[in-house]
Amino acid sequence: MAPSRLPAVFMRGGTSKALIFHARDLPTDRAEWDAIFLSALGSPDAHGRQLNGMGGGISSLSKVCIVAPSNRETSDIDYTFAQVAIKEAHVDYNSNCGNMSSAVGPFAVDEKIVSPADGEAMVRIFNTNTAKTIHATFRVSGGRAQTEGELEIPGVAGRGAPIRLDFLDPGGASTGTLLPTGHPVDVLDVPGVGRTEVSMVDAGNACVFVRAGNLGIVGTEMPDELDRRTEVLAKLAAIRQHASVAMGISRSLDEARRKTAIPLIGMVSPTQDSETLSGERITAPAADLTVRMISNGQPHRALPLTASVCIAVAAKIAGTTVYGVTSHLGESGIRLATPSGVLAVSAEIRKENGRWRVEQASLFRTARRLFEGFVYF
């Protein structure tokens, strides 16, 4: 039997890459989507390389986006994100990908889903996974999203045109509440780990943050080193699963093991001298804190963008583990030292009737269309 094929575009968005489909080209029965996405990306692959598909063997390169015109008055397009597991036959729709959020606005312009005038344009994106709105602002030239520019972002070679992402009211994206337990810090009693202080925060995506020192590491370890520290990854996985139950994301630890996308888990530490994957030096004064994130069980080589939003928010809430290691909070935002470099994120947060509310979080990305055509599955 000849393989089937679907029109698709392959794009980089921030530090991720994904296949992007028009919703109109996919089966109306969403139960059929998983098999298509798994085959197209090359999963499941026991070797972890996805050589038989478009995936790249790491979580940031095993993604699918689905885009459609929006019927909502407050948005121009609807965007659904799918995280495709690498070694397992599993597709997760429980979270948003902030990095790929930077690609779907330009995709919508290039595909004529929206047709703004040349100049600065804003595409209003409704993310169906989190029921949250993102505004993407970028320049349009000749009816297409501008690609060339001078912005260089950590983890991506070369420069590109800036895309400003504004995450509107991102609190409670996964659980409905910014602080799902009601506390800025909690103590989880995790077998094999012990009593561990964590902060469980939900802005952009649900995240749990633990101090790197509590796990016996410095906090500047590179992804490959963390991959070798299997005992640390096992502890992080156990903490993440217990946090998932505590946040109400999962009803049991078994369910938490199956929900691999959220909550994301990260290790935070005070700003300190470190190196990047490219060998460049980050001096302690160049950042406000140091972060290492785990995404779908793998050490992230940069930062998931929604986790960056969550960190920027948590850094402004007194008592959180993130707040406790943050050296400085300027009006222009917070600087996060990551394995790929320093990322700046801003968040507008205030208290209303004794409860924290995030008005918006903002940062800049670049994106590039890599190819268009058909993907076979």
Secondary structure as GFF3:
##gff-version 3
##sequence-region A 1 377
A	DSSP	beta_strand	5	13	.	.	.	ID=ss1
A	DSSP	beta_strand	16	22	.	.	.	ID=ss2
A	DSSP	three_ten_helix	23	25	.	.	.	ID=ss3
A	DSSP	three_ten_helix	30	32	.	.	.	ID=ss4
A	DSSP	alpha_helix	33	41	.	.	.	ID=ss5
A	DSSP	three_ten_helix	59	61	.	.	.	ID=ss6
A	DSSP	beta_strand	63	69	.	.	.	ID=ss7
A	DSSP	beta_strand	77	84	.	.	.	ID=ss8
A	DSSP	beta_strand	91	92	.	.	.	ID=ss9
A	DSSP	alpha_helix	98	110	.	.	.	ID=ss10
A	DSSP	beta_strand	119	127	.	.	.	ID=ss11
A	DSSP	beta_strand	132	141	.	.	.	ID=ss12
A	DSSP	beta_strand	144	145	.	.	.	ID=ss13
A	DSSP	beta_strand	163	168	.	.	.	ID=ss14
A	DSSP	beta_strand	186	190	.	.	.	ID=ss15
A	DSSP	beta_strand	194	202	.	.	.	ID=ss16
A	DSSP	beta_strand	206	211	.	.	.	ID=ss17
A	DSSP	three_ten_helix	212	215	.	.	.	ID=ss18
A	DSSP	alpha_helix	223	228	.	.	.	ID=ss19
A	DSSP	alpha_helix	230	246	.	.	.	ID=ss20
A	DSSP	alpha_helix	253	258	.	.	.	ID=ss21
A	DSSP	beta_strand	264	269	.	.	.	ID=ss22
A	DSSP	beta_strand	274	275	.	.	.	ID=ss23
A	DSSP	beta_strand	281	282	.	.	.	ID=ss24
A	DSSP	three_ten_helix	284	286	.	.	.	ID=ss25
A	DSSP	beta_strand	289	295	.	.	.	ID=ss26
A	DSSP	beta_strand	298	299	.	.	.	ID=ss27
A	DSSP	alpha_helix	305	314	.	.	.	ID=ss28
A	DSSP	alpha_helix	321	325	.	.	.	ID=ss29
A	DSSP	beta_strand	334	338	.	.	.	ID=ss30
A	DSSP	beta_strand	341	352	.	.	.	ID=ss31
A	DSSP	beta_strand	355	365	.	.	.	ID=ss32
A	DSSP	beta_strand	367	376	.	.	.	ID=ss33
###
